Amino acid sequence: MWGASYPMSILGENKMRQTVIATAVLLAIIVALFGATVITADAPRKAAQAAATSGSIDVMQMTRDTRGLSVEQFDAI
């Protein structure tokens, strides 16, 4: 009985192995797509948060602060 079912057992194991591999690949693709979706959806919120915390640059204040600095002169050749 074992000898007669041996080829079927190999075929069954190969089919099962292919099914397990296909399931693992499908699961990996689903996880990767979910991760990409989460990262993509989170990017605008992070950019808005970074812009809000960085503040604005006051050019007029920078100009006023640099008025009293010494000026170095270089000889042009």
All heavy atoms as a GROMACS GRO file, in nm:
protein
  565
    1MET      N    1   0.080  -0.119   0.000
    1MET     CA    2   0.000   0.000   0.000
    1MET      C    3   0.086   0.127   0.000
    1MET      O    4   0.056   0.222  -0.068
    1MET     CB    5  -0.094  -0.004   0.120
    1MET     CG    6  -0.190   0.112   0.120
    1MET     SD    7  -0.317   0.080   0.240
    1MET     CE    8  -0.400   0.230   0.235
    2TRP      N    9   0.194   0.128   0.079
    2TRP     CA   10   0.279   0.247   0.082
    2TRP      C   11   0.347   0.269  -0.052
    2TRP      O   12   0.364   0.382  -0.095
    2TRP     CB   13   0.387   0.232   0.191
    2TRP     CG   14   0.329   0.246   0.329
    2TRP    CD1   15   0.299   0.146   0.415
    2TRP    CD2   16   0.291   0.366   0.392
    2TRP    NE1   17   0.246   0.195   0.530
    2TRP    CE2   18   0.240   0.332   0.518
    2TRP    CE3   19   0.293   0.499   0.357
    2TRP    CZ2   20   0.193   0.426   0.608
    2TRP    CZ3   21   0.248   0.593   0.448
    2TRP    CH2   22   0.198   0.556   0.571
    3GLY      N   23   0.388   0.162  -0.117
    3GLY     CA   24   0.455   0.173  -0.246
    3GLY      C   25   0.364   0.230  -0.353
    3GLY      O   26   0.405   0.307  -0.437
    4ALA      N   27   0.238   0.196  -0.350
    4ALA     CA   28   0.144   0.243  -0.451
    4ALA      C   29   0.109   0.390  -0.429
    4ALA      O   30   0.084   0.464  -0.524
    4ALA     CB   31   0.018   0.158  -0.449
    5SER      N   32   0.107   0.434  -0.307
    5SER     CA   33   0.067   0.573  -0.280
    5SER      C   34   0.188   0.668  -0.275
    5SER      O   35   0.170   0.788  -0.259
    5SER     CB   36  -0.009   0.581  -0.147
    5SER     OG   37   0.075   0.544  -0.041
    6TYR      N   38   0.307   0.613  -0.289
    6TYR     CA   39   0.426   0.697  -0.280
    6TYR      C   40   0.430   0.806  -0.387
    6TYR      O   41   0.452   0.923  -0.355
    6TYR     CB   42   0.552   0.610  -0.286
    6TYR     CG   43   0.680   0.687  -0.269
    6TYR    CD1   44   0.717   0.738  -0.146
    6TYR    CD2   45   0.764   0.711  -0.377
    6TYR    CE1   46   0.833   0.810  -0.130
    6TYR    CE2   47   0.880   0.782  -0.364
    6TYR     CZ   48   0.914   0.832  -0.240
    6TYR     OH   49   1.029   0.903  -0.225
    7PRO      N   50   0.406   0.777  -0.516
    7PRO     CA   51   0.405   0.885  -0.616
    7PRO      C   52   0.296   0.988  -0.589
    7PRO      O   53   0.317   1.106  -0.608
    7PRO     CB   54   0.382   0.812  -0.748
    7PRO     CG   55   0.429   0.675  -0.725
    7PRO     CD   56   0.398   0.646  -0.580
    8MET      N   57   0.180   0.945  -0.544
    8MET     CA   58   0.074   1.041  -0.512
    8MET      C   59   0.114   1.129  -0.394
    8MET      O   60   0.082   1.246  -0.389
    8MET     CB   61  -0.056   0.967  -0.481
    8MET     CG   62  -0.120   0.900  -0.602
    8MET     SD   63  -0.158   1.016  -0.732
    8MET     CE   64  -0.292   1.104  -0.656
    9SER      N   65   0.187   1.069  -0.300
    9SER     CA   66   0.233   1.145  -0.184
    9SER      C   67   0.329   1.255  -0.227
    9SER      O   68   0.323   1.367  -0.179
    9SER     CB   69   0.301   1.052  -0.083
    9SER     OG   70   0.355   1.126   0.023
   10ILE      N   71   0.418   1.223  -0.321
   10ILE     CA   72   0.512   1.324  -0.371
   10ILE      C   73   0.436   1.435  -0.442
   10ILE      O   74   0.463   1.553  -0.422
   10ILE     CB   75   0.617   1.259  -0.464
   10ILE    CG1   76   0.712   1.172  -0.385
   10ILE    CG2   77   0.696   1.366  -0.538
   10ILE    CD1   78   0.811   1.096  -0.469
   11LEU      N   79   0.339   1.397  -0.525
   11LEU     CA   80   0.261   1.498  -0.594
   11LEU      C   81   0.184   1.584  -0.495
   11LEU      O   82   0.173   1.705  -0.511
   11LEU     CB   83   0.165   1.432  -0.694
   11LEU     CG   84   0.229   1.366  -0.815
   11LEU    CD1   85   0.123   1.296  -0.899
   11LEU    CD2   86   0.303   1.468  -0.898
   12GLY      N   87   0.130   1.523  -0.392
   12GLY     CA   88   0.057   1.597  -0.290
   12GLY      C   89   0.147   1.693  -0.214
   12GLY      O   90   0.110   1.806  -0.185
   13GLU      N   91   0.268   1.647  -0.183
   13GLU     CA   92   0.363   1.733  -0.111
   13GLU      C   93   0.407   1.850  -0.198
   13GLU      O   94   0.419   1.963  -0.150
   13GLU     CB   95   0.484   1.652  -0.067
   13GLU     CG   96   0.455   1.557   0.048
   13GLU     CD   97   0.576   1.473   0.083
   13GLU    OE1   98   0.686   1.504   0.035
   13GLU    OE2   99   0.560   1.377   0.159
   14ASN      N  100   0.430   1.824  -0.327
   14ASN     CA  101   0.469   1.932  -0.417
   14ASN      C  102   0.357   2.034  -0.430
   14ASN      O  103   0.382   2.155  -0.429
   14ASN     CB  104   0.506   1.877  -0.555
   14ASN     CG  105   0.642   1.810  -0.554
   14ASN    OD1  106   0.723   1.833  -0.465
   14ASN    ND2  107   0.666   1.725  -0.652
   15LYS      N  108   0.234   1.985  -0.444
   15LYS     CA  109   0.121   2.076  -0.456
   15LYS      C  110   0.104   2.157  -0.327
   15LYS      O  111   0.078   2.277  -0.331
   15LYS     CB  112  -0.006   1.995  -0.487
   15LYS     CG  113  -0.126   2.078  -0.515
   15LYS     CD  114  -0.111   2.151  -0.647
   15LYS     CE  115  -0.238   2.220  -0.682
   15LYS     NZ  116  -0.223   2.308  -0.796
   16MET      N  117   0.121   2.091  -0.214
   16MET     CA  118   0.109   2.160  -0.086
   16MET      C  119   0.220   2.264  -0.071
   16MET      O  120   0.198   2.375  -0.024
   16MET     CB  121   0.115   2.060   0.028
   16MET     CG  122   0.089   2.118   0.164
   16MET     SD  123   0.076   1.984   0.282
   16MET     CE  124   0.124   2.066   0.428
   17ARG      N  125   0.341   2.227  -0.112
   17ARG     CA  126   0.454   2.319  -0.103
   17ARG      C  127   0.428   2.442  -0.191
   17ARG      O  128   0.452   2.556  -0.150
   17ARG     CB  129   0.582   2.249  -0.147
   17ARG     CG  130   0.706   2.334  -0.128
   17ARG     CD  131   0.834   2.258  -0.163
   17ARG     NE  132   0.852   2.144  -0.075
   17ARG     CZ  133   0.868   2.019  -0.116
   17ARG    NH1  134   0.867   1.990  -0.244
   17ARG    NH2  135   0.884   1.921  -0.029
   18GLN      N  136   0.377   2.421  -0.312
   18GLN     CA  137   0.344   2.532  -0.401
   18GLN      C  138   0.235   2.620  -0.341
   18GLN      O  139   0.241   2.744  -0.351
   18GLN     CB  140   0.300   2.480  -0.537
   18GLN     CG  141   0.411   2.418  -0.618
   18GLN     CD  142   0.360   2.354  -0.745
   18GLN    OE1  143   0.240   2.346  -0.768
   18GLN    NE2  144   0.452   2.307  -0.829
   19THR      N  145   0.138   2.558  -0.278
   19THR     CA  146   0.030   2.634  -0.215
   19THR      C  147   0.083   2.718  -0.100
   19THR      O  148   0.047   2.835  -0.084
   19THR     CB  149  -0.080   2.539  -0.164
   19THR    OG1  150  -0.125   2.459  -0.273
   19THR    CG2  151  -0.196   2.616  -0.106
   20VAL      N  152   0.171   2.662  -0.020
   20VAL     CA  153   0.229   2.736   0.093
   20VAL      C  154   0.314   2.852   0.042
   20VAL      O  155   0.306   2.963   0.095
   20VAL     CB  156   0.312   2.641   0.183
   20VAL    CG1  157   0.394   2.719   0.284
   20VAL    CG2  158   0.220   2.542   0.254
   21ILE      N  159   0.394   2.828  -0.060
   21ILE     CA  160   0.478   2.934  -0.116
   21ILE      C  161   0.392   3.044  -0.177
   21ILE      O  162   0.416   3.164  -0.154
   21ILE     CB  163   0.577   2.876  -0.220
   21ILE    CG1  164   0.681   2.790  -0.149
   21ILE    CG2  165   0.644   2.987  -0.299
   21ILE    CD1  166   0.771   2.712  -0.244
   22ALA      N  167   0.288   3.006  -0.251
   22ALA     CA  168   0.200   3.106  -0.312
   22ALA      C  169   0.128   3.187  -0.205
   22ALA      O  170   0.113   3.309  -0.218
   22ALA     CB  171   0.100   3.037  -0.404
   23THR      N  172   0.087   3.122  -0.098
   23THR     CA  173   0.020   3.192   0.012
   23THR      C  174   0.117   3.289   0.080
   23THR      O  175   0.080   3.403   0.112
   23THR     CB  176  -0.035   3.091   0.114
   23THR    OG1  177  -0.121   3.000   0.047
   23THR    CG2  178  -0.110   3.161   0.224
   24ALA      N  179   0.241   3.246   0.101
   24ALA     CA  180   0.341   3.334   0.164
   24ALA      C  181   0.372   3.454   0.075
   24ALA      O  182   0.384   3.567   0.125
   24ALA     CB  183   0.468   3.255   0.192
   25VAL      N  184   0.382   3.432  -0.055
   25VAL     CA  185   0.408   3.543  -0.148
   25VAL      C  186   0.291   3.640  -0.149
   25VAL      O  187   0.310   3.762  -0.145
   25VAL     CB  188   0.437   3.489  -0.290
   25VAL    CG1  189   0.434   3.600  -0.393
   25VAL    CG2  190   0.571   3.417  -0.292
   26LEU      N  191   0.170   3.588  -0.153
   26LEU     CA  192   0.052   3.673  -0.151
   26LEU      C  193   0.044   3.754  -0.022
   26LEU      O  194   0.015   3.874  -0.024
   26LEU     CB  195  -0.074   3.588  -0.168
   26LEU     CG  196  -0.206   3.663  -0.179
   26LEU    CD1  197  -0.206   3.752  -0.303
   26LEU    CD2  198  -0.321   3.565  -0.184
   27LEU      N  199   0.074   3.691   0.089
   27LEU     CA  200   0.074   3.761   0.218
   27LEU      C  201   0.181   3.871   0.221
   27LEU      O  202   0.156   3.982   0.269
   27LEU     CB  203   0.096   3.662   0.331
   27LEU     CG  204   0.091   3.718   0.473
   27LEU    CD1  205  -0.049   3.772   0.502
   27LEU    CD2  206   0.128   3.611   0.573
   28ALA      N  207   0.299   3.842   0.166
   28ALA     CA  208   0.405   3.943   0.162
   28ALA      C  209   0.366   4.061   0.075
   28ALA      O  210   0.394   4.177   0.108
   28ALA     CB  211   0.534   3.880   0.110
   29ILE      N  212   0.298   4.035  -0.036
   29ILE     CA  213   0.253   4.144  -0.124
   29ILE      C  214   0.149   4.230  -0.053
   29ILE      O  215   0.153   4.352  -0.060
   29ILE     CB  216   0.199   4.087  -0.257
   29ILE    CG1  217   0.314   4.030  -0.340
   29ILE    CG2  218   0.122   4.191  -0.336
   29ILE    CD1  219   0.269   3.954  -0.462
   30ILE      N  220   0.057   4.165   0.017
   30ILE     CA  221  -0.047   4.240   0.090
   30ILE      C  222   0.016   4.326   0.198
   30ILE      O  223  -0.020   4.444   0.214
   30ILE     CB  224  -0.151   4.143   0.149
   30ILE    CG1  225  -0.235   4.081   0.036
   30ILE    CG2  226  -0.241   4.213   0.250
   30ILE    CD1  227  -0.325   3.969   0.080
   31VAL      N  228   0.112   4.273   0.272
   31VAL     CA  229   0.178   4.350   0.377
   31VAL      C  230   0.256   4.467   0.317
   31VAL      O  231   0.253   4.579   0.369
   31VAL     CB  232   0.271   4.260   0.461
   31VAL    CG1  233   0.362   4.340   0.551
   31VAL    CG2  234   0.188   4.162   0.542
   32ALA      N  235   0.324   4.446   0.204
   32ALA     CA  236   0.400   4.553   0.139
   32ALA      C  237   0.307   4.663   0.088
   32ALA      O  238   0.338   4.782   0.105
   32ALA     CB  239   0.482   4.495   0.024
   33LEU      N  240   0.196   4.625   0.028
   33LEU     CA  241   0.102   4.726  -0.020
   33LEU      C  242   0.040   4.804   0.096
   33LEU      O  243   0.023   4.926   0.087
   33LEU     CB  244  -0.008   4.660  -0.104
   33LEU     CG  245   0.036   4.610  -0.241
   33LEU    CD1  246  -0.077   4.535  -0.308
   33LEU    CD2  247   0.083   4.724  -0.328
   34PHE      N  248   0.008   4.735   0.204
   34PHE     CA  249  -0.047   4.804   0.321
   34PHE      C  250   0.056   4.902   0.379
   34PHE      O  251   0.023   5.015   0.413
   34PHE     CB  252  -0.089   4.701   0.427
   34PHE     CG  253  -0.143   4.765   0.552
   34PHE    CD1  254  -0.268   4.821   0.552
   34PHE    CD2  255  -0.067   4.767   0.668
   34PHE    CE1  256  -0.319   4.880   0.667
   34PHE    CE2  257  -0.116   4.825   0.782
   34PHE     CZ  258  -0.243   4.882   0.783
   35GLY      N  259   0.181   4.858   0.388
   35GLY     CA  260   0.286   4.946   0.440
   35GLY      C  261   0.307   5.068   0.351
   35GLY      O  262   0.323   5.180   0.401
   36ALA      N  263   0.305   5.047   0.220
   36ALA     CA  264   0.322   5.160   0.128
   36ALA      C  265   0.205   5.256   0.138
   36ALA      O  266   0.222   5.378   0.132
   36ALA     CB  267   0.336   5.108  -0.015
   37THR      N  268   0.085   5.204   0.157
   37THR     CA  269  -0.032   5.289   0.171
   37THR      C  270  -0.024   5.371   0.299
   37THR      O  271  -0.055   5.490   0.298
   37THR     CB  272  -0.160   5.202   0.172
   37THR    OG1  273  -0.163   5.126   0.053
   37THR    CG2  274  -0.284   5.288   0.179
   38VAL      N  275   0.018   5.310   0.407
   38VAL     CA  276   0.028   5.381   0.534
   38VAL      C  277   0.134   5.490   0.526
   38VAL      O  278   0.112   5.603   0.571
   38VAL     CB  279   0.059   5.283   0.649
   38VAL    CG1  280   0.098   5.356   0.776
   38VAL    CG2  281  -0.060   5.192   0.674
   39ILE      N  282   0.247   5.459   0.465
   39ILE     CA  283   0.354   5.558   0.453
   39ILE      C  284   0.310   5.673   0.364
   39ILE      O  285   0.333   5.790   0.395
   39ILE     CB  286   0.483   5.492   0.399
   39ILE    CG1  287   0.541   5.400   0.505
   39ILE    CG2  288   0.585   5.596   0.356
   39ILE    CD1  289   0.655   5.314   0.456
   40THR      N  290   0.246   5.642   0.252
   40THR     CA  291   0.200   5.745   0.160
   40THR      C  292   0.092   5.832   0.223
   40THR      O  293   0.091   5.953   0.206
   40THR     CB  294   0.146   5.680   0.031
   40THR    OG1  295   0.247   5.596  -0.023
   40THR    CG2  296   0.108   5.785  -0.071
   41ALA      N  297   0.002   5.772   0.297
   41ALA     CA  298  -0.106   5.848   0.361
   41ALA      C  299  -0.053   5.934   0.474
   41ALA      O  300  -0.111   6.038   0.506
   41ALA     CB  301  -0.212   5.752   0.412
   42ASP      N  302   0.056   5.894   0.536
   42ASP     CA  303   0.111   5.967   0.651
   42ASP      C  304   0.203   6.081   0.608
   42ASP      O  305   0.229   6.172   0.686
   42ASP     CB  306   0.187   5.869   0.740
   42ASP     CG  307   0.210   5.923   0.879
   42ASP    OD1  308   0.124   6.000   0.926
   42ASP    OD2  309   0.312   5.888   0.941
   43ALA      N  310   0.252   6.081   0.484
   43ALA     CA  311   0.348   6.181   0.440
   43ALA      C  312   0.294   6.324   0.443
   43ALA      O  313   0.364   6.413   0.492
   43ALA     CB  314   0.398   6.146   0.300
   44PRO      N  315   0.174   6.354   0.393
   44PRO     CA  316   0.126   6.493   0.399
   44PRO      C  317   0.110   6.544   0.541
   44PRO      O  318   0.138   6.660   0.569
   44PRO     CB  319  -0.010   6.486   0.328
   44PRO     CG  320  -0.004   6.367   0.243
   44PRO     CD  321   0.083   6.270   0.316
   45ARG      N  322   0.070   6.457   0.632
   45ARG     CA  323   0.053   6.500   0.771
   45ARG      C  324   0.188   6.534   0.833
   45ARG      O  325   0.202   6.633   0.903
   45ARG     CB  326  -0.016   6.390   0.852
   45ARG     CG  327  -0.049   6.432   0.993
   45ARG     CD  328  -0.124   6.323   1.066
   45ARG     NE  329  -0.050   6.199   1.077
   45ARG     CZ  330   0.033   6.170   1.177
   45ARG    NH1  331   0.054   6.257   1.273
   45ARG    NH2  332   0.096   6.054   1.180
   46LYS      N  333   0.289   6.453   0.804
   46LYS     CA  334   0.423   6.480   0.856
   46LYS      C  335   0.480   6.608   0.797
   46LYS      O  336   0.546   6.686   0.866
   46LYS     CB  337   0.516   6.363   0.829
   46LYS     CG  338   0.494   6.245   0.920
   46LYS     CD  339   0.598   6.139   0.898
   46LYS     CE  340   0.578   6.024   0.993
   46LYS     NZ  341   0.676   5.919   0.974
   47ALA      N  342   0.457   6.632   0.669
   47ALA     CA  343   0.507   6.753   0.605
   47ALA      C  344   0.441   6.877   0.664
   47ALA      O  345   0.506   6.978   0.688
   47ALA     CB  346   0.484   6.747   0.454
   48ALA      N  347   0.311   6.869   0.687
   48ALA     CA  348   0.240   6.983   0.746
   48ALA      C  349   0.287   7.008   0.888
   48ALA      O  350   0.301   7.123   0.931
   48ALA     CB  351   0.090   6.957   0.743
   49GLN      N  352   0.313   6.901   0.961
   49GLN     CA  353   0.360   6.916   1.099
   49GLN      C  354   0.500   6.976   1.101
   49GLN      O  355   0.530   7.062   1.183
   49GLN     CB  356   0.360   6.780   1.168
   49GLN     CG  357   0.397   6.786   1.313
   49GLN     CD  358   0.397   6.647   1.376
   49GLN    OE1  359   0.398   6.547   1.306
   49GLN    NE2  360   0.397   6.644   1.506
   50ALA      N  361   0.586   6.936   1.009
   50ALA     CA  362   0.722   6.990   1.004
   50ALA      C  363   0.720   7.137   0.965
   50ALA      O  364   0.796   7.218   1.017
   50ALA     CB  365   0.805   6.911   0.905
   51ALA      N  366   0.631   7.174   0.873
   51ALA     CA  367   0.621   7.314   0.832
   51ALA      C  368   0.568   7.401   0.946
   51ALA      O  369   0.610   7.515   0.962
   51ALA     CB  370   0.531   7.326   0.709
   52ALA      N  371   0.477   7.347   1.024
   52ALA     CA  372   0.419   7.425   1.133
   52ALA      C  373   0.520   7.445   1.246
   52ALA      O  374   0.521   7.549   1.311
   52ALA     CB  375   0.294   7.355   1.186
   53THR      N  376   0.605   7.347   1.271
   53THR     CA  377   0.700   7.358   1.382
   53THR      C  378   0.825   7.435   1.343
   53THR      O  379   0.895   7.484   1.431
   53THR     CB  380   0.739   7.219   1.433
   53THR    OG1  381   0.797   7.144   1.327
   53THR    CG2  382   0.619   7.147   1.490
   54SER      N  383   0.858   7.443   1.215
   54SER     CA  384   0.982   7.509   1.176
   54SER      C  385   0.971   7.661   1.188
   54SER      O  386   1.071   7.730   1.206
   54SER     CB  387   1.020   7.470   1.034
   54SER     OG  388   0.926   7.522   0.942
   55GLY      N  389   0.853   7.717   1.178
   55GLY     CA  390   0.836   7.861   1.188
   55GLY      C  391   0.874   7.929   1.059
   55GLY      O  392   0.916   7.868   0.962
   56SER      N  393   0.861   8.060   1.058
   56SER     CA  394   0.896   8.134   0.937
   56SER      C  395   1.026   8.209   0.958
   56SER      O  396   1.065   8.239   1.070
   56SER     CB  397   0.783   8.232   0.902
   56SER     OG  398   0.767   8.325   1.007
   57ILE      N  399   1.090   8.245   0.851
   57ILE     CA  400   1.217   8.318   0.855
   57ILE      C  401   1.186   8.466   0.839
   57ILE      O  402   1.122   8.507   0.742
   57ILE     CB  403   1.312   8.269   0.744
   57ILE    CG1  404   1.344   8.122   0.765
   57ILE    CG2  405   1.438   8.353   0.740
   57ILE    CD1  406   1.423   8.060   0.653
   58ASP      N  407   1.230   8.545   0.935
   58ASP     CA  408   1.208   8.689   0.931
   58ASP      C  409   1.330   8.755   0.868
   58ASP      O  410   1.433   8.774   0.931
   58ASP     CB  411   1.185   8.742   1.073
   58ASP     CG  412   1.142   8.888   1.074
   58ASP    OD1  413   1.123   8.945   0.965
   58ASP    OD2  414   1.127   8.942   1.184
   59VAL      N  415   1.318   8.788   0.740
   59VAL     CA  416   1.429   8.845   0.664
   59VAL      C  417   1.464   8.984   0.716
   59VAL      O  418   1.582   9.020   0.724
   59VAL     CB  419   1.394   8.848   0.514
   59VAL    CG1  420   1.507   8.911   0.434
   59VAL    CG2  421   1.364   8.709   0.463
   60MET      N  422   1.365   9.061   0.753
   60MET     CA  423   1.392   9.197   0.803
   60MET      C  424   1.472   9.192   0.934
   60MET      O  425   1.564   9.271   0.954
   60MET     CB  426   1.260   9.272   0.825
   60MET     CG  427   1.183   9.298   0.695
   60MET     SD  428   1.280   9.390   0.574
   60MET     CE  429   1.289   9.548   0.652
   61GLN      N  430   1.439   9.098   1.022
   61GLN     CA  431   1.514   9.085   1.146
   61GLN      C  432   1.657   9.040   1.119
   61GLN      O  433   1.751   9.089   1.182
   61GLN     CB  434   1.444   8.984   1.239
   61GLN     CG  435   1.511   8.970   1.375
   61GLN     CD  436   1.507   9.099   1.454
   61GLN    OE1  437   1.406   9.170   1.452
   61GLN    NE2  438   1.614   9.129   1.522
   62MET      N  439   1.676   8.954   1.022
   62MET     CA  440   1.811   8.912   0.987
   62MET      C  441   1.892   9.029   0.933
   62MET      O  442   2.011   9.044   0.963
   62MET     CB  443   1.806   8.798   0.882
   62MET     CG  444   1.756   8.667   0.938
   62MET     SD  445   1.728   8.540   0.814
   62MET     CE  446   1.879   8.539   0.724
   63THR      N  447   1.828   9.115   0.854
   63THR     CA  448   1.897   9.232   0.799
   63THR      C  449   1.937   9.327   0.910
   63THR      O  450   2.048   9.381   0.912
   63THR     CB  451   1.805   9.303   0.698
   63THR    OG1  452   1.764   9.209   0.599
   63THR    CG2  453   1.878   9.418   0.629
   64ARG      N  454   1.848   9.349   1.005
   64ARG     CA  455   1.881   9.438   1.118
   64ARG      C  456   1.994   9.382   1.203
   64ARG      O  457   2.077   9.456   1.253
   64ARG     CB  458   1.756   9.459   1.204
   64ARG     CG  459   1.664   9.563   1.146
   64ARG     CD  460   1.546   9.589   1.238
   64ARG     NE  461   1.430   9.537   1.165
   64ARG     CZ  462   1.338   9.458   1.212
   64ARG    NH1  463   1.341   9.419   1.335
   64ARG    NH2  464   1.240   9.415   1.136
   65ASP      N  465   1.996   9.250   1.220
   65ASP     CA  466   2.099   9.188   1.303
   65ASP      C  467   2.237   9.192   1.239
   65ASP      O  468   2.338   9.189   1.308
   65ASP     CB  469   2.062   9.042   1.331
   65ASP     CG  470   1.942   9.032   1.422
   65ASP    OD1  471   1.906   9.131   1.488
   65ASP    OD2  472   1.881   8.922   1.427
   66THR      N  473   2.245   9.202   1.108
   66THR     CA  474   2.375   9.199   1.041
   66THR      C  475   2.432   9.339   1.013
   66THR      O  476   2.539   9.350   0.956
   66THR     CB  477   2.364   9.125   0.906
   66THR    OG1  478   2.266   9.188   0.825
   66THR    CG2  479   2.330   8.980   0.928
   67ARG      N  480   2.368   9.444   1.055
   67ARG     CA  481   2.417   9.580   1.026
   67ARG      C  482   2.549   9.612   1.093
   67ARG      O  483   2.635   9.676   1.036
   67ARG     CB  484   2.313   9.683   1.067
   67ARG     CG  485   2.202   9.693   0.968
   67ARG     CD  486   2.121   9.816   0.990
   67ARG     NE  487   2.012   9.815   0.891
   67ARG     CZ  488   1.904   9.885   0.902
   67ARG    NH1  489   1.886   9.962   1.007
   67ARG    NH2  490   1.813   9.879   0.809
   68GLY      N  491   2.571   9.570   1.213
   68GLY     CA  492   2.692   9.608   1.286
   68GLY      C  493   2.809   9.514   1.267
   68GLY      O  494   2.911   9.530   1.331
   69LEU      N  495   2.799   9.418   1.180
   69LEU     CA  496   2.909   9.323   1.161
   69LEU      C  497   3.023   9.387   1.082
   69LEU      O  498   3.002   9.474   0.998
   69LEU     CB  499   2.859   9.200   1.086
   69LEU     CG  500   2.754   9.116   1.160
   69LEU    CD1  501   2.709   9.001   1.070
   69LEU    CD2  502   2.808   9.062   1.290
   70SER      N  503   3.144   9.344   1.114
   70SER     CA  504   3.260   9.398   1.042
   70SER      C  505   3.265   9.339   0.901
   70SER      O  506   3.217   9.230   0.875
   70SER     CB  507   3.389   9.365   1.117
   70SER     OG  508   3.405   9.225   1.123
   71VAL      N  509   3.327   9.416   0.810
   71VAL     CA  510   3.336   9.374   0.672
   71VAL      C  511   3.481   9.340   0.642
   71VAL      O  512   3.570   9.422   0.667
   71VAL     CB  513   3.286   9.486   0.577
   71VAL    CG1  514   3.302   9.444   0.433
   71VAL    CG2  515   3.143   9.522   0.610
   72GLU      N  516   3.505   9.222   0.589
   72GLU     CA  517   3.641   9.185   0.552
   72GLU      C  518   3.662   9.226   0.408
   72GLU      O  519   3.574   9.213   0.324
   72GLU     CB  520   3.660   9.034   0.564
   72GLU     CG  521   3.651   8.985   0.706
   72GLU     CD  522   3.677   8.835   0.714
   72GLU    OE1  523   3.745   8.782   0.626
   72GLU    OE2  524   3.627   8.774   0.809
   73GLN      N  525   3.780   9.279   0.381
   73GLN     CA  526   3.810   9.318   0.244
   73GLN      C  527   3.919   9.227   0.190
   73GLN      O  528   4.016   9.196   0.256
   73GLN     CB  529   3.855   9.464   0.242
   73GLN     CG  530   3.746   9.556   0.290
   73GLN     CD  531   3.768   9.699   0.248
   73GLN    OE1  532   3.866   9.731   0.185
   73GLN    NE2  533   3.674   9.784   0.282
   74PHE      N  534   3.899   9.188   0.066
   74PHE     CA  535   3.991   9.097   0.002
   74PHE      C  536   4.052   9.169  -0.120
   74PHE      O  537   3.984   9.243  -0.190
   74PHE     CB  538   3.920   8.970  -0.044
   74PHE     CG  539   3.859   8.892   0.069
   74PHE    CD1  540   3.724   8.906   0.102
   74PHE    CD2  541   3.938   8.808   0.145
   74PHE    CE1  542   3.668   8.835   0.206
   74PHE    CE2  543   3.882   8.736   0.251
   74PHE     CZ  544   3.748   8.751   0.281
   75ASP      N  545   4.179   9.146  -0.139
   75ASP     CA  546   4.246   9.203  -0.256
   75ASP      C  547   4.219   9.115  -0.377
   75ASP      O  548   4.248   8.996  -0.375
   75ASP     CB  549   4.397   9.212  -0.232
   75ASP     CG  550   4.430   9.314  -0.122
   75ASP    OD1  551   4.352   9.409  -0.107
   75ASP    OD2  552   4.530   9.292  -0.055
   76ALA      N  553   4.163   9.174  -0.478
   76ALA     CA  554   4.138   9.098  -0.600
   76ALA      C  555   4.263   9.103  -0.686
   76ALA      O  556   4.325   9.206  -0.704
   76ALA     CB  557   4.020   9.158  -0.675
   77ILE      N  558   4.300   8.992  -0.740
   77ILE     CA  559   4.420   8.988  -0.824
   77ILE      C  560   4.381   8.985  -0.968
   77ILE      O  561   4.292   8.930  -1.014
   77ILE     CB  562   4.506   8.864  -0.790
   77ILE    CG1  563   4.552   8.874  -0.647
   77ILE    CG2  564   4.622   8.851  -0.885
   77ILE    CD1  565   4.630   8.757  -0.600
   0.00000   0.00000   0.00000
